[in-house]
Amino acid sequence: MAATRPQLTIYTRALCGYCSAARELLDSKGVEYHELDTTLNRKLRAEMETRSGRQTVPQIFIGDRHIGGYDDMAALDAAGELDGLLGSASD
């Protein structure tokens, strides 16, 4: 039986280079994610800030665990830790 991957949520906004880079990294790993565009949505923006304690985008969550922004996620990937968090480590 395949392991269930944790739900991944990413808060973004339009015209954000770091948001694009985060999506590209996740797409390269074949990971499904739920994207919440905060561009014109103050409620989502406030939700993101409450959950993360940060005002910048993207903000990335794996399940309830706050990963941080793109730089944080890229650092986890470079350290070989991201795949395990995503539940996509090879058997």
C-alpha positions as CSV (number, residue, x, y, z in Angstrom):
1,M,0.0,0.0,0.0
2,A,1.4,3.4,-1.0
3,A,2.0,5.9,1.8
4,T,-0.3,8.9,1.9
5,R,1.5,12.2,1.3
6,P,0.8,15.0,3.7
7,Q,-1.2,17.9,2.3
8,L,1.0,20.7,1.1
9,T,-0.3,24.3,1.1
10,I,1.5,27.2,-0.5
11,Y,0.4,30.8,0.0
12,T,1.4,32.9,-3.1
13,R,0.7,36.2,-4.9
14,A,0.8,37.3,-8.5
15,L,4.1,38.3,-10.0
16,C,6.2,36.8,-7.3
17,G,9.5,35.3,-8.5
18,Y,10.0,33.3,-5.2
19,C,6.4,31.9,-5.6
20,S,7.2,30.8,-9.1
21,A,10.5,29.2,-8.0
22,A,8.6,27.4,-5.2
23,R,6.0,26.0,-7.6
24,E,8.8,24.9,-10.0
25,L,10.6,23.0,-7.3
26,L,7.4,21.3,-6.1
27,D,6.4,20.5,-9.7
28,S,9.9,19.1,-10.4
29,K,9.2,16.6,-7.5
30,G,5.8,15.7,-8.9
31,V,4.1,16.9,-5.7
32,E,0.5,18.0,-5.6
33,Y,-0.2,21.1,-3.6
34,H,-3.0,23.4,-2.7
35,E,-2.2,27.0,-3.8
36,L,-3.8,29.9,-2.1
37,D,-3.4,33.2,-4.0
38,T,-3.4,36.1,-1.6
39,T,-3.0,38.8,-4.2
40,L,-6.4,40.4,-3.8
41,N,-7.7,38.4,-0.8
42,R,-7.1,40.1,2.6
43,K,-8.6,37.2,4.5
44,L,-6.2,34.7,3.0
45,R,-3.3,37.1,3.6
46,A,-4.4,37.5,7.3
47,E,-4.7,33.7,7.6
48,M,-1.2,33.2,6.1
49,E,0.3,35.8,8.5
50,T,-1.5,34.2,11.5
51,R,-0.4,30.7,10.6
52,S,3.2,31.5,9.7
53,G,4.0,34.6,11.7
54,R,5.4,36.1,8.5
55,Q,4.2,38.7,5.9
56,T,6.2,37.6,2.9
57,V,5.2,35.1,0.2
58,P,5.4,32.3,-0.5
59,Q,4.7,30.6,2.8
60,I,4.7,26.8,2.6
61,F,3.1,24.2,4.9
62,I,3.4,20.5,4.8
63,G,0.4,19.4,6.8
64,D,0.4,21.7,9.8
65,R,4.1,22.1,9.8
66,H,5.3,25.5,8.6
67,I,8.3,25.0,6.3
68,G,8.8,28.7,5.6
69,G,9.4,30.5,2.3
70,Y,11.1,29.4,-0.9
71,D,14.6,29.8,0.5
72,D,13.8,27.6,3.5
73,M,12.3,24.9,1.3
74,A,15.3,25.1,-1.1
75,A,17.7,24.7,1.9
76,L,15.7,21.6,3.0
77,D,16.0,20.2,-0.5
78,A,19.7,20.9,-0.7
79,A,20.2,19.2,2.7
80,G,18.3,16.1,1.4
81,E,15.5,16.6,3.9
82,L,12.6,17.8,1.7
83,D,11.7,14.5,0.0
84,G,11.3,12.9,3.4
85,L,9.0,15.7,4.5
86,L,7.0,15.4,1.4
87,G,6.6,11.7,1.8
88,S,8.2,11.1,-1.6
89,A,11.4,9.4,-0.5
90,S,12.3,6.4,-2.6
91,D,11.7,2.9,-1.2
